[in-house]
């Protein structure tokens, strides 16, 4: 009897312990699931705010690409030359560059929500004025005002998203807000071509008004207020002017290099020299002011920020630079018209749209380093492919290459952009946003200028015929390949989240 009771007691103890273990394991599983869900699900208020910002930012993105379709009509209507009309495009870019450093100060001093909405309203009003321009002088003047508004919009939107999302959701949220950047290049030329075909060039600008009317009420209602980032910080006039000069001189010099197909021209020489001198002056000025400037250069002492900034410069060279020769390549060697060329470029944009949400999720869970490395390799392989295609290459294969390239592009740009803000203090976010925008603008312009110059140089060094022209375009694509190879180096140094298994243990023991 005693033995039986002892055995029964042991069995009961074992069963009790088994139940306790099962209960603990069940609790652990529940907590793990709750943790995973907390990572995967973005709060509704953040999503709504992100889409509101994206809606407000879509107008300058569309406008930047649509105007190129209307250059011929503008030249005829204003009875002027192509070089004068080009100031409507170049002036927009330069005004945007000037607005970037000023935007950082506006975020420091005022409610960013109000600044952003004001910039969107300003863009809508100047779009109306541009469409109503009565001569070339007023057209260029209103385009400058448009560009300034666009500069404020593009600078504020990324920084606002960082403030809304925090480090936890930044990858996915940036993926959402940057959607207009993708839709602009995709829809802009197509929409511009349709407008020119069925209406007049004025409607390229009038369409922005309708977007503004829809976007502004939504932003007023759905965007949260943003307290000034650093209201005590005064406007750094010298720093703003210096950064504006750096951006304007470098960008204008590079634009002229693209125009001439060579860096060997006096306009580029003078502007690039002034730009370099301004950079040196700005570095010295930062030391004198103990880095209390609109863009403190000690930001670049952060290994992560420096790596992301250098990566973004190289990525813009490699990814956006070839866009200057791809349309020409299709028209010259594939014998496509303008609409066919636009349709041919759409698979790349489609690939970018498809993969961006997934890439955003991966960034938030694991960090950006491995994604950048893998995606850069994919973009590198597809870029190498363009060095071997010819006029005889079937369109379906070119479209497939562009689609694969587009799928990987988001994996390069998104992690570099979102990871750049990692570890920064709230007071540094506006300054970081200024730096990133300047670097991206100069990178894309430098890539376009360098590739255009390489193509022109190779063509001029040989007799003009189809095979030699094709060789020149292949040389242009090689610039992107080299930039991508170099990009692999800074990619190793960007922030990478470490999966902390002890975190799961701590959750389970609570």
N, C-alpha and C positions, 0 to 999 in steps of 0.2 A: 504493500500500500504506500509505504513511504517512498519507494522507488518510483511508483506510478505518479505520485504527487510531484516528486522532483522533476520527472520528465515533463509532466503537464506544465509546471512552472517555467521550465526552460523553453518549451514550445511557445508559451504565451509571451515570454520575454522576447524570443526571436521574432515572433509575429509582430509584436509591438514595435520592435526596432525596425523591422521591414517596412511597416506602415509609416513610421517616422521618416525613414530614408526615402520612401516613395513620395511622401508629402513634401519633404525638403526638395527632392528632385523636381517635383511638379512646380513648386514655388520658384525654383531657379529658372525653369523653363519659361514660366509666365513672365518673370522679370526680364529675362533675355529677350522675349518677344516684344515686351513693352519698350525695351531699349531700342530694338531694331525699328519698331514702328515710329518711335520718337525721332529717329534719324531720317527715315524714309519720307515721312509726311511733312510737307511745308504748311505752316498755318495759313488759313484762308486769307487773313488780312494782309500777309506778306505777298501772296500771289496776286491779289487784287491791286495792291500798290505797284507791284512790278509791271503788270500789264498796263496800268495807267501811265506809268513813265514811258513804257515802250510805245504806246499810242501817241504820246506827245512828241516823241523823238523821230517818228517815221517821216514827217514832212521834210526835214533837211536831208534825210537819207535818199528820199525819192528825187528831190530837186537837184541834188548834186550830179545825178546821172542823166536825168531827162534833158537838161539844157544842151548837152552835146548833140542831140538829135536836131535841135532847132537852129544851129549856128548858120546854116545856109540861108534859112528864111530870115533870120535876124539881120544878116549882112545885106540882103535885098531890101527889106523894109526900112532900115535906117540909112541906106545908101552910103555905106561905109566899107572899110576893108576888113579882111579876116583878122589881121593883127590887132585892130582896134576892138573888134568883137571879143577876141580872146581875153581881153581885160575883164569882161563880164564873168569869165570862168576863173582866171587867175586872181582877180580882185576879191572874189568870193573866198578863195582859199587863203589869201593873205589876211583878210579881215577875220576869218575864223581863227587863224594863228594868233592874231593880236588879242582876241577875246579870251584865249585859254588862260594866261596868267592872271588876268583881271577876274576871271570866274572864281579862282581860288580865294581872292580877297572878298568877293561877294558872299561866298559860303561862310567865311569867317565872321562877317558882320551882320548878315541878315538871315531870316527864315528861308531856307533853301527851297521850300515848297513855293513860296511867293516869287522868288527869283526865277525858278524854273518855269512856272506858269507865265510870268511876265515875258520871258524869252520866247515861249511858244506863241503867245499873243503877238509879240513884236514880229516874229517870223511871218505870221499870218498877214499882218498889216503891210509889211514890206513886200510880201508876195503880191498883194493886191496892187500896191504902188508900182511894182516892177512890171506887172501886166499892163498897166495903164501908162507906161512910159511914153513920152511924146518925142524923145530924141535919144541919141546914143549917150549923151552926158547924164541924163536922168536915169537911163537904164543902168549904167555902170554904178551910179551913186546908190541907187536902191539895192543893187546886188551887193554892194559893200555892207550895207546895213543888214541885209539878209545873212551874209556871211558872219557878221558879228553875233547876231542872234543864234545862229547855228553853232558857233563856238561855245557859247554859254550852255546851250542844250547838251551838246556832246560831252562837255567836261563835267557837268553836274550829274548826268544820269548814272554814270558808273559809281561815283562817290555816294550818291543817295542810296543806291542799291546796297552798297556795303554797310551803310548805316542801318538800313531796314533789315537786312538779312543776318548780319553778323557772320562770324567765321563758320557757323554751323551749316548755313544754307547758301553761302555765297556762290558756290559753283553753279548750282541749278538756277539761282536767281539771275546771275550774270548771263547765263545761257538764254533766259527768257528776255531780258531787257535788250540783249544784243540782236534779237531777231530782226528789228528794223534795219540793222546794218546789213543783214543778209537779203532781206526783201528789197531794199533799195537798189542794189546792183542788178537783182534779178528782174524786178518789175519796172524799174525806172526806164531802161531803154525801150522795152516793149510798150509800156504805157505812153512814153514820149512819142514813139513812132505812130501809134494809133491816133494820138491827139493831133499830130501834124498832118496825118492822112485825112482825118475826118473834120478837123476844126482848124484853128490858128494857133501860132506859138504862144499867144497870150494865155491860153487855157492850161499850159504847162504850169503857170504860176497861180492861176485862179483856182485850180484844183486843191491847192494847199489850204485855201480859205475854208473849204468844206470840212477838211480833216481837222482844222483848228477849231471850228464850231462844235464838232463832235467831241474832240479831246478835252477841251478846257473845262466844261462842266463836270466831266467824269473825274478829272484831276482835282478840281476844287472839292468834290465830295469824298473821294476815296483816298487821296494822298494824306498821310499824317503830316503834322507840322514838324519841322526840323529846327531845333534851337541853333543859334549861331555857333559854329564850331569853336571859334576863338575870337570873341568880340573885342578883347583887349588889344589884339594885334592890329596895328595901324597899316594903312595902305603903303606898301613899299614901292614908292614911285620909281625910284632908280632901278630896282629889281624888275618891275613890270616892264619899263621901257627897254631895259637891257634884254630881257627874255623875248620881248616883242621884236626887237631888232635882230636877235639871233634867228628866230623863226622866219621872219620876213625875208631877210637877206639870203639865208640858206635855201628856203623854199623857192624864192624867185630865181636864184642862180641855178637851181636844179631844174626848174621849169624851162628856163632858157636853154639849158643843156639838152633837154628832151626835144625842144623845138628845133635846135640846130643839128641835133644828132651828134653832138660833140661837146666835151668839156673845154675844148680849145677855142673859146670865144671871150672877148673882153668883158661882156656883161656878167658871165659866170665867174670869171677870174675876180673881178672887183667885188661882187656880192659874196662869194665864198670867203675871200680874204677878210672882208668886214665882219662876216659871221664868225670866223675863227677868232678874230681879235676880240669880239664881244664875248665869246665864251671864256677866253682868258681873263678878261676884265671882270666877268661875273664870278669866276672862281676866286679871284683876289678879293672882290667886294664881299663875298660870303665870309671869308676869313676875317675881314675887317669888322663886319657886323655880327661876328660870332654866330653865324648861321641863322640869324633872326631875319630871314628874307622870305619872299613869296615862294621860292623853291629852294629850301636849304640843301646845299650839295652834300651835307653829311648824311642825308637819306641814303646815298649810294654807298655809304660805309657798311650798310646792312647787306650781308652776302646775298640774302634772298631777294631783296629789292633790286640790287645791281644785276643779279643773274636774270631776273624777270625782265628788267628794262632792256638789257642787251639782247635777250631772247626775242622780245617784241620788235626791236629794231630789225634784227635779222629776219624774223618771220614776215614782217611787212615788206622787206626787200624781196624775199623769195616767193611770197604768195600773191601780194598785190602788184608787185613790179611787172611780172609777165602779162598782166591784164592789158598792158599797153600794146603788146604785139600779138596777142592771141586773136583778136578780131581781124587784124590785118593779115595774119597768117591764113585764116579761113577764107578771107576774100581773095587773097592773092593766089593761093595754091589749091584751095578747094573750090574756088569760083562761086562762093556763096554771095547772095545779096545781103543787105543790112538786116532784114528780118530773119533770114536763114541763119545768119551769124549769131544773132541774139538767141534764137532757139537752141543753137548748138552749145551756147555757154550755160544754158539753164541746168543741165545735169549736175554741174559742179555746185550750183546754189542749192539744188534739191538735196544733194548728198549732205551738205552742211546743215540744212534744216532738219533732216531725218535724225542725225546722230547727236545734235546738240543737247537735247534733254537727257539722254543716256550718259553723255560725257559729263554733264553737270552733276548727276548723281554720283558717278565714280569719283569725281574730284572731291565732293563733300565727304565721302567715306574714306578714301585712301590718299588724298593729296594729289598734286599735279605732276611730280617728277616722272614717274613711269609712263603716264599717259602722253606727256610731251615727247619722251624718247621714242615710244612706239609709233605715235602719230607722225613724228618727223621722219622716221624711216619710211613709212608708207608714202608720204608726200614726196620724199626724195626719190623713191622708185618710180612714181608716176611722172615726176619732173624729168628724170632720165629718159623715160619713154618718149617725151616730146623731142628729144635730141635725135630720134631715129624715124619719126613719122615723116611722110612726104605727101605730095599731092595725090598719090595713088592709094594712100591709106584709107580704108573704108570708114565712113562717118560713124558707124555703129561702134567701132573699136575706139575711136577718139572720144565719143560720148561716154563709153564705159570707163575709160581712163579718167576723164573729167569727173565722173560720178564718184569713183573710188577716191580721187584726190579731194573732192569736196567733203566726203565722209570723214577724212582724216584731218582736214584743215581746222575744224572746230576743236579737235584734240590738241592742236598746237596753240591756237590763239586763246581759247578759253582758260586753260590752266595758267598760262603766263599772265593773263589779266587778273584773274581772281587771286592767284597766289602772291601777286605783287603787294597786296594789302596785308598779308599775313604778318602778325606780330607788331603792327604799327599802332601807335596810340591814336585816339579819336582826333586829337588836335593835329595829327599829321596826315589825315586822310585827304583833305582838300589839297594839300601840297603835293602828295603822292599822285593825285588825280591830274594835277597840272603837268607834272613830270611825264607821266605815262602818255598823255595826249600829245605833248610836244614831240616825244620820241617816236610815237606812231606816225604822226604827220610827216616828220622828216624822213623816217624809214621808208614809207610808201613812195614819197617823192624821189628819194635817192635811188630806190630800186627801179622806178620808171625811167629816170634819167640815165642811169648806168646801163640798163638793158637797151634803151633806144640808141645810146652812144655806141655800144658794142656792135649792134646790128648795122648802124650807119658806117662805122669804121671798116668792118669786114667787107661790106658792099663796095665801098670806095676803093678798097685795096685790090679788088679784082674786077675783071670785065663783067659788065652787067648782063646776066642771063639767069634763067630760072634755077639751074643747079647751084650757082654761086649765091643767089639770093636765099635759097633754102639753107645753104651752109651758114649764112649770116644769121638767120633766124635760129638755127640750132645753137650757134654761139651765144645768142641772147638767152636761150633757155639754160645754157650752162652756168650763167650767173646765178640763177635760182638754185641750181644744184650745189654750187660752192657755198652759198649762204646757208643752205640747209645742213651741209656737212659741218660747218663752223658752229651752227646752232646747237648741235649735239653737246658741245662743251659746256656752255652755261646751263643747259638743261639738267646736267648732273648736280647742280648746286641749288636748285630751287627746292622749296619746302616739300617734304614728303611725310604724310601722317604715318605714324607707326601704330600698327594694330596692337593695342595693349590688352593682353589676355588677363592681366591682374585686375583690370577694370571689371571684366565679367565676373571674376572671383569675388570682388568687393560687392558687386550687385547681388550675387547669390547669397552672400553671408548676411545681408541686411534683413 
